[in-house]
Amino acid sequence: MLVGWLAAPAIVVASDIDDKKISICKCAIGNIMFRNPSIMDGVVENGIPHVYYIRSSDKTFWQYKCKIESGTVFWAKEDEKDWRYKEPILYEIHGNEISVYDTILKRTKIYPFIQ
């Protein structure tokens, strides 16, 4: 019985890590695509967060994936094999906010961040 009880927090921690990855990915993609991260949903598959949304202007479906490495997000469209390493997105988490910097457009955006 005790072993089962100890296993439960590990599942919660993994879910919290996945939620954090999804949040970082949503904010990064939101910044470069000029979309509010709140319109996006996401999942983590094999450690990679995938986010998606329906664009309200034309009802098209958009999907992206993120590779998160120590303060940097590399991204790709869901159907692309290659990551956009030449277009990294930088981020920093400060308490309940995440600051996201687009290295191509030289644009910073701050979003609420729930940990």
Buried (B, 14 or more C-beta within 10 A) or exposed (E): EEEEEEEEEEEEEEEEEBBBBBBBBBBBBBBBBEBEBEEBEBEBEEEBBBBBBEEEEEEEEBBBBBBBEEEBBBBBEEEEEEBBEEBBBBBEBEEEEBBBBBEEEEEEBEBEBEE
